[in-house]
Amino acid sequence: MIRRPRDSRTPWTSLILAAVAALVAVLVSPPGTAQAAAPPRGKESTPVYSYDRAVRESVWVDTRVDADGDGRSDRVAADVIRPREAAEQGRRVPVIMDASPYYSCCGRGNESQKKTYDAQGKPVGFPLYYDNYFVPRGYAVVLVDLAGTNRSDGCVDIGGRSDVQSAKAVVDWLNGRARGYTTRGGSDSVTAGWTTGAVGMIGKSYDGTVANAVAATGVEGLKTIVPIGAISSWYDYYFAQGAALYDGGPDGLADRIESPEARGRCQAVQRELVEGAPRNGDRTALWEARDYVKDAGNVRASVFAVHGLQDLNVRTKHFGQWWDALAENGVERKVWLSQAGHVDPFDFRREAWVTALHRWFDHYLLGYDNGVEREPMADVERAPDQWSTDRVWPPRDTRTTTLRPATGPVAGVGTLGLKPAPQGATAEFTDDPGLNESDWSASIDRATPGKAGFITPPLSRDLRLSGSSAVRLTVTPSTASAHLSAVLVDLGPAEIRDYAARGEGIRTLDDRTCWGSGNAGDSACYKRTEATKARVGHTVFSRGWADLGHWDGSGKGGPLTPGKPYTLTLGLAATDHVVPAGHRLALIVAGTDAGLIEPASTTPHVTVDLRRTSAALPLVGGYAAFARATAGGTHAKPAEPRGLNVPPLVHVP
């Protein structure tokens, strides 16, 4: 499961040294200091502590940042729930932490749970199941209000210093390096002597993004993170190589999630978000400060990433580039890739997820030698509720293989193979902002003005793509601006999760299942879900977009010269997809992907130089696998493909 293999046996000398270290720690600890629990002997933690008797408290942690410019260091609210008996017995416990901006504005989880408090402001309801399940098993759960939200000071800055320090400061406080207070504005301090200092951060979307960001600081004490559908670079959330993915910027999101009082005091930060994030798609200092991928070398924590392969909100580019950077730096890691969209694994594979997460935290936070780090690295959903595993991901025999588009025997319908097109061969399309990837795929076997499509013959063997792709294009636009899209399509019938429906691949049912202990103020029971399915004739499984004005890779765009050829490498989001035998693989190049990117200021006619265009695809088995799968094939036309019409996305990470 990890890049650097470990011996599964623990040397007897290590056991002796660990025992001596534990004895020394007991002898030198100050009087009254709580001690960590004895080394675990079982295979998993069990619910031995009372949930009803758990300590529930709020702490305000000094972030050492004054984002709102009031002359005082901002304090963030951290609501804590921890087992009382452990404290009474002098046992320290590790922490599961979810830092979020959503605890009062929007809620967390499939049922949009918000924090609740009693009349004295004491925390009562902790969103999600982490407290219900893990507190009885000897963990503390800490839910942090990011700066500028709920009961915290400061300002939201959408992944910037204020956001990151909001959570990092709490990790520091849990490890004795930051100050905490019993009230928001008071001077009575409080320490976290009840914890071992071992922290695991978890969260979906924005919350998981903060976990990535904090891990990229290298903060001591953060042992593991579990980012679910998380952003790795905020530029790549709002833009794709210069093409706008939404019609708004980070200031709009900040306005939505900030507390009412923060909106009044944070106008300067709002202006910085507007001025630092121009809608022209240029990379600025603001975006560079919110790119966590470049700091992956600082990550000390293990990473258990989860992402939906059809997540069109936080697209798999975020997972792919983060994963690759972690791999380059030897970070211990694991991944689940589902067929769903922006969905938590608790809602698409609940029982297996809770079991896997339990074992993961037991190992990395409690120190159980349960073998989780030696298990297969990846779980991938192949069809609704059907999963496969891989010892490493991408598989070791994955090779980047160059495929070439060419003209075909039918005018306007190209081929995709290993041989380059002859010199002078071209394809053409005219950007139609009303068409999307489903429209293009449905017309793949006939010439249409809105796309250029290239297809393999029906495959004689399964062909698996695992990882990130790139398409190198040489194109000539007819106008001074152009947006480009490239998609990979599996042409053939399949039953998939209906990721374009309201639930993005799940349906919420009325009955509930319970996970841990609860009480009147915080139920442990959650509505069940099931997969929503769709029968389709084609599946778009990887996508990429770009503004041709950003062709040179400098991060700065500009107007194009009509009639001049430009070469651009367009990155396609990470995927893991098997194109079955009998299906065909297609590459489509077009303009605006309606509902997924904003159109350019013009609607150009684009000529593609096929000789100078290629697709670098991560094929399991590489060149030989593609050659075998396409040997002896013909371009026979199958039944008319049918896909999903993807609705415009709601912009909430």
C-alpha positions, -999 to +999 in steps of 0.1 A: +000+000+000+030+023+004+058+033-018+085+023+007+078-013+017+082-022+054+090-054+071+057-067+085+075-080+116+085-059+146+121-066+157+124-076+194+149-048+199+123-023+189+099-037+214+125-033+242+133+002+232+097+012+231+091-003+266+121+016+280+109+048+263+075+044+279+090+038+313+112+069+310+083+090+300+064+080+331+093+087+354+101+121+340+066+134+334+055+163+357+032+154+385-004+154+375+004+149+338-019+124+321-002+094+306-008+078+272-027+046+271-006+014+273+004-001+239-026-018+223-028-055+224-059-063+204-066-057+167-090-028+171-102-003+196-136-011+211-163+011+227-154+010+263-161+046+272-195+063+279-207+087+252-232+103+276-205+111+302-181+125+276-165+159+282-180+185+259-162+218+258-153+248+236-118+263+234-108+294+215-073+290+200-050+319+192-041+317+155-014+345+157-030+360+127-049+393+126-068+389+093-096+414+102-071+441+112-086+449+146-052+449+164-059+416+181-048+381+172-078+361+158-091+332+179-109+302+163-135+281+181-128+244+186-156+223+200-142+192+217-158+160+228-136+134+246-140+104+269-143+114+305-132+081+319-099+083+300-091+116+317-102+102+351-078+073+346-049+095+335-050+082+299-043+105+270-063+101+238-056+110+202-077+134+182-099+132+151-103+167+137-126+182+111-119+219+104-148+234+083-164+268+073-198+251+071-209+243+107-234+272+109-241+283+073-246+251+054-242+220+075-222+188+070-230+155+055-258+142+035-283+155+060-267+190+063-261+188+101-250+219+119-235+224+153-259+230+182-253+244+217-272+247+249-284+279+265-249+285+281-231+280+247-219+245+256-216+222+225-244+196+222-247+184+187-216+174+168-222+170+130-214+136+114-208+103+131-172+107+141-180+116+177-207+089+181-184+061+168-149+071+179-153+088+213-165+055+229-134+039+213-109+062+230-106+091+207-114+128+211-132+146+182-125+183+176-146+203+152-130+236+143-148+267+129-125+282+104-117+319+109-146+342+100-173+315+104-197+305+132-181+315+166-145+323+153-128+356+149-110+366+117-119+364+080-124+337+055-097+339+028-106+307+007-076+285+013-051+312+022-031+319+054-061+326+076-079+294+066-048+272+070-036+288+102-071+283+117-066+246+116-028+244+121-031+265+153-054+239+168-029+211+160-003+233+176-025+238+207-031+201+209+007+197+210+014+224+235+027+250+210-002+275+209-025+292+234-061+283+240-087+302+260-120+292+277-138+321+261-136+341+229-124+373+244-112+363+279-078+357+294-083+324+312-061+299+293-066+262+289-042+234+278-048+201+262-031+178+287-057+151+279-043+143+245-013+124+231-010+151+205-016+126+177-040+142+152-059+129+122-077+154+100-107+144+080-133+161+059-151+163+026-147+191+001-136+224+017-128+204+050-106+179+031-089+208+013-079+223+047-065+189+057-044+189+025-032+224+032-023+218+069-004+186+059+015+206+034+029+228+062+046+198+077+031+206+112+043+182+139+017+161+154-005+156+123-002+119+118-027+113+090-052+130+068-084+117+051-093+142+023-126+133+006-133+151-027-107+177-017-091+206-036-053+205-040-049+239-058-076+266-056-066+280-090-076+246-105-109+248-087-118+280-105-099+277-138-086+250-161-055+263-178-070+297-181-106+287-189-131+298-163-150+269-147-175+291-130-189+326-135-177+338-101-146+338-079-135+331-044-150+363-030-185+349-038-178+318-018-163+338+011-195+359+012-216+328+015-198+311+043-187+340+065-207+348+096-228+380+094-205+399+116-174+388+097-189+402+065-188+436+081-153+435+093-136+416+064-142+440+035-105+444+030-100+407+027-129+405+002-112+432-019-080+412-019-099+381-031-114+401-060-083+419-070-060+389-066-082+365-086-089+382-120-115+364-142-090+364-171-076+331-158-041+343-151-021+328-123-014+353-097+003+354-063-030+348-047-033+314-065+003+305-059-003+309-021-032+285-024-014+257-044-006+229-019+008+205-045+041+225-047+045+219-010+038+181-010+074+176+000+066+189+035+039+163+041+047+140+071+012+126+076-001+095+058-029+101+034-061+082+028-077+100-002-112+094-015-126+108-047-155+104-071-143+096-106-173+116-118-169+145-094-176+175-116-174+199-087-140+191-073-127+174-104-102+145-102-074+167-114-072+177-078-067+142-066-044+132-095-019+159-091-019+156-053-015+119-055+014+121-079+032+147-058+028+126-027+041+096-045+072+115-057+079+123-020+074+088-007+043+096+014+023+067+028-010+067+010-042+049+002-071+057-021-108+049-028-121+059-062-159+056-067-181+060-097-201+087-079-198+125-080-191+147-050-202+121-025-189+110+009-180+073+012-203+071+042-231+075+017-219+051-011-202+023+008-211+028+044-202-004+063-170-010+045-160+027+049-165+029+087-145-004+090-117+009+069-116+043+086-116+027+120-087+005+112-068+034+096-072+057+126-064+028+150-031+023+132-020+058+127-034+074+158-035+047+184-005+027+171-023-007+165-003-031+144-033-042+124-015-044+090-036-017+073-005-001+059+005-034+042-029-039+025-037-031-012-033+006-019-064+012-040-101+003-040-118+012-074-155+010-081-160-007-115-198-007-116-224+004-090-214-013-057-188-036-075-152-029-063-117-041-072-084-036-055-049-029-066-017-035-047-004-002-059-020+026-078-016+032-107-007-005-113+030-011-117+027-020-154+009+012-163+028+030-191+022+063-208+013+054-244+011+079-272-020+075-294-025+095-326-057+109-342-060+106-380-086+110-407-108+080-413-127+063-441-158+083-433-155+121-438-155+139-405-151+108-385-115+102-374-095+073-362-074+068-330-044+045-332-006+042-330+004+057-363+007+094-369-015+111-395+001+121-428+016+156-431-011+181-438-040+161-424-065+183-405-098+182-386-121+211-380-149+223-356-167+255-348-172+262-311-209+259-301-214+270-265-248+252-264-233+217-268-216+195-242-196+163-240-228+142-242-239+159-274-205+153-289-204+117-279-239+109-292-228+121-327-194+104-327-201+083-358-211+112-380-196+145-390-210+174-370-197+210-370-192+213-332-165+186-326-137+166-340-139+130-329-114+101-332-123+064-324-106+031-322-121+000-338-141-023-314-116-037-289-109-074-289-097-072-252-104-050-222-083-018-221-076-001-188-066+035-183-052+044-148-039+078-140-037+112-157-036+119-195-025+148-216-034+158-252-009+178-272-028+200-297-017+222-326-047+243-336-054+274-356-082+296-344-102+320-366-108+346-339-088+363-311-100+339-283-108+302-280-116+277-254-108+240-259-121+208-245-108+173-248-126+142-234-121+105-234-152+084-240-160+047-236-184+040-266-206+011-255-235+002-233-230+001-195-249+005-162-233+033-142-240+054-112-262+083-123-237+110-114-257+136-133-288+132-111-295+152-080-277+129-056-247+125-079-250+087-078-269+080-046-305+081-034-313+089+002-338+065+018-361+070+048-348+043+072-316+047+092-286+028+104-268+036+136-230+040+141-219+043+176-237+058+207-260+088+207-283+108+229-312+132+226-289+160+214-268+140+190-282+110+172-258+083+159-284+072+133-283+083+097-305+078+067-295+049+045-286+055+008-285+033-023-269+037-057-289+054-084-282+038-117-284+047-154-282+026-185-260+045-210-246+040-245-214+059-238-194+071-207-172+102-206-145+092-181-118+118-184-120+155-192-097+186-197-103+222-207-081+252-215-081+287-228-059+288-259-048+323-249-028+306-222-010+283-246+026+291-236+023+278-200+035+310-185+003+315-165-005+347-183-029+348-212-034+371-241-053+376-274-047+352-302-037+360-338-064+347-360-050+323-386-019+315-366-012+280-353-007+274-316+005+244-297-008+236-263-007+206-239-041+201-224-041+180-192-069+155-186-081+146-151-070+114-134-092+084-140-094+046-136-116+031-163-118-002-181-130+000-217-144-035-222-139-057-252-164-049-278-165-012-269-145+016-286-123+043-271-128+078-284-110+111-281-131+142-288-117+177-292-141+206-292-147+241-279-169+250-249-181+221-228-215+235-219-223+236-182-187+228-173-167+257-185-176+293-194-175+301-231-148+323-246-156+359-258-159+346-294-170+314-311-141+305-333-137+280-361-107+258-352-085+238-374-066+209-358-032+198-373-035+161-368+001+154-376+011+175-347-016+163-323-013+133-299-027+119-267-005+105-240-027+080-221-018+059-190-025+024-203-022-006-181+001-028-202+012+001-223+018+000-260+015-038-262-019-038-245-033-013-269-018-031-299-034-064-288-068-048-280-070-032-315-054-058-336-075-068-366-104-045-357-127-026-380-145+007-375-180-009-375-207+014-363-225+001-332-259+012-319-264+049-314-247+059-282-266+076-254-251+094-224-260+117-195-268+153-199-247+170-172-266+200-156-247+232-148-230+228-115-237+246-083-205+263-071-200+249-036-167+230-029 
